Amino acid sequence: MINRAGFAAFVLGALLFAGLFYLAVSKNMLGWSDESSTDPRLLVSLYTIAFGLPYAILELTRRTNFLALLFVLILIPAAHFGAMTAFMAWIGEMQDMGNPLITGAVAGFAGAALSFLALFILGLRASTAGIAVFLAGLLLLTAWGALGMKLLPEQPESVVDLLVRLYLPWQIIFGFFLSALLRPSPPRGTVATTDAAGEATAD
């Protein structure tokens, strides 16, 4: 079952991330410049906080689960860092980009798997989200990582290519599955209980 408000928040977050990434790379802003010695993995991970920010604001309007805030603001960016590290390690082993389908699949799988694992460990899973939802998300996000890399030209003309063909679609798919996997918090002013299915409900 999709949390529509949550999905809308993640789509907005994907657009915010795209805007920040575009400004940083195209305009040499937000710490990004040709002369900067800062690890680009760290910078992109910091920009990824924008992806979870709208959901975090939505969460603050409800009976706030601070583990959910930790997940969307800290652990998802950390998973992005991990995915980029896996990607760079893979192409380092190959000594070049290699097959874009495989290199993209490695990054897509790593980002999805690390995020879903963190969600599961923190106990944030919605009771309606079975293992099939996790597996479907993992499969589709791995597949788009591969396809997105394949769709990129060998020499992208601008950062827009990277955003439109890879990052934005991947993050929107990711947000769709997160909106099904994350347990929504009840509204403020209600008492959170746990029913037999293990889902948070409001009395």
C-alpha positions in Angstrom: 0.0 0.0 0.0 1.5 3.3 -1.1 1.6 6.3 1.2 0.6 9.0 -1.3 1.8 11.9 0.8 5.1 10.1 1.4 5.5 9.5 -2.3 4.8 13.1 -3.1 7.4 14.2 -0.6 10.0 11.9 -2.1 9.3 13.2 -5.6 9.7 16.7 -4.4 12.9 15.6 -2.7 14.2 14.1 -6.0 13.6 17.5 -7.7 15.3 19.4 -4.9 18.3 17.1 -5.2 18.4 17.6 -8.9 18.3 21.4 -8.5 21.2 21.3 -6.0 23.2 19.0 -8.1 22.7 21.1 -11.2 23.8 24.3 -9.4 26.8 22.6 -7.8 28.2 21.0 -10.9 27.2 23.5 -13.6 27.8 26.7 -11.6 30.7 25.5 -9.4 28.6 26.2 -6.3 28.0 24.3 -3.0 31.6 23.3 -2.6 31.9 21.9 -6.1 34.7 23.3 -8.3 37.4 22.0 -10.5 40.0 23.1 -7.9 38.2 21.6 -4.9 40.0 18.7 -3.1 36.8 17.6 -1.4 35.8 14.0 -2.3 32.9 14.3 -4.8 31.2 11.3 -3.1 30.9 13.3 0.1 29.5 16.3 -1.7 26.9 14.3 -3.6 26.0 12.5 -0.4 25.5 15.8 1.4 23.2 17.0 -1.5 21.2 13.8 -1.0 20.0 15.2 2.3 17.6 17.3 0.1 16.0 14.1 -1.2 14.8 13.1 2.3 14.1 16.7 3.6 10.5 17.0 2.4 9.6 13.6 4.0 11.4 14.7 7.2 9.2 17.9 7.3 6.1 15.7 6.7 7.2 13.5 9.5 7.6 16.5 11.9 3.9 17.4 11.3 2.9 14.0 12.7 3.8 11.9 15.8 7.4 12.1 14.9 9.4 8.9 14.7 13.0 10.1 15.1 14.3 6.9 13.6 12.6 7.8 10.4 14.3 11.2 10.4 17.6 9.4 11.0 16.9 7.2 8.0 15.9 9.8 5.5 18.4 12.5 6.4 21.5 10.5 7.4 21.3 6.9 6.3 20.0 7.4 2.8 22.9 9.8 2.0 25.3 7.3 3.6 23.9 4.6 1.3 24.4 7.0 -1.7 28.0 7.4 -0.6 28.3 3.6 -0.3 26.8 3.1 -3.8 29.2 5.6 -5.3 32.1 3.9 -3.5 31.0 0.5 -4.9 30.8 2.1 -8.4 34.2 3.6 -8.2 35.7 0.4 -6.8 34.2 -1.6 -9.6 35.5 0.6 -12.4 38.8 0.8 -10.6 39.0 -3.0 -10.8 38.1 -2.9 -14.5 40.5 0.0 -15.2 37.8 1.7 -17.2 34.0 2.1 -17.2 33.6 -1.4 -18.6 30.1 -2.6 -19.5 27.8 0.3 -18.5 25.0 -2.1 -17.8 27.1 -4.0 -15.2 28.6 -0.9 -13.7 25.2 0.8 -13.4 23.7 -2.3 -11.9 26.4 -2.4 -9.3 25.7 1.1 -8.2 21.9 0.7 -8.4 22.0 -2.5 -6.3 24.3 -1.1 -3.7 22.3 2.0 -3.1 19.0 0.1 -2.9 20.3 -2.8 -0.8 22.0 -0.5 1.8 19.0 1.7 2.2 16.5 -1.2 2.5 18.8 -3.0 4.9 18.9 0.2 7.1 15.2 0.5 7.0 14.7 -3.1 8.0 17.3 -2.9 10.9 15.6 0.2 12.3 12.3 -1.5 12.4 10.6 1.1 10.1 9.0 -1.4 7.8 5.2 -1.1 7.2 3.3 -4.2 8.1 1.8 -4.2 4.6 5.3 -4.4 3.0 6.3 -8.0 2.6 9.6 -9.4 1.4 8.2 -9.3 -2.1 8.1 -5.5 -2.0 11.8 -5.3 -0.9 12.8 -7.7 -3.7 10.8 -5.9 -6.3 12.3 -2.6 -5.3 15.8 -4.1 -5.3 15.2 -5.6 -8.8 13.8 -2.4 -10.4 16.4 -0.1 -8.8 19.2 -2.4 -9.9 17.7 -2.5 -13.4 17.4 1.2 -13.7 20.9 1.7 -12.5 22.0 -0.5 -15.4 19.6 1.1 -17.9 20.4 4.6 -16.8 24.1 4.1 -17.3 23.4 2.5 -20.7 21.3 5.5 -21.8 24.1 8.0 -20.9 26.2 9.1 -23.8 29.9 8.3 -23.6 30.6 12.0 -23.2 27.6 13.6 -21.5 27.1 17.1 -22.9 25.8 18.5 -19.6 24.9 17.5 -16.0 21.3 17.4 -17.3 22.0 14.2 -19.1 23.1 12.6 -15.8 20.1 13.9 -13.9 17.4 13.1 -16.5 18.6 9.7 -17.6 19.9 8.4 -14.3 19.4 10.2 -11.0 15.9 11.5 -11.3 14.2 8.3 -12.5 16.2 6.2 -10.0 15.2 8.4 -7.1 11.5 8.6 -8.1 11.4 4.8 -8.3 13.2 4.7 -5.0 10.7 7.1 -3.5 7.8 5.0 -4.8 9.1 1.9 -3.0 10.1 3.8 0.2 6.5 5.1 0.3 5.3 1.5 0.4 8.0 0.3 2.8 8.2 3.0 5.4 5.7 2.8 8.2 3.7 6.1 8.3 3.4 7.8 11.6 -0.1 8.6 13.0 -1.3 12.2 13.2 -0.5 14.4 16.1 -3.1 14.3 18.9 -3.6 10.6 18.6 -2.2 7.7 20.6 0.0 5.3 18.6 -0.8 1.6 19.3 0.3 -1.6 17.6 -2.3 -3.9 16.1 -2.0 -7.6 15.5 -0.4 -7.0 12.1 2.3 -4.9 13.7 1.3 -1.6 12.1 1.1 1.7 13.9 -2.5 2.9 14.2 -4.3 5.8 15.9 -6.9 5.4 18.7 
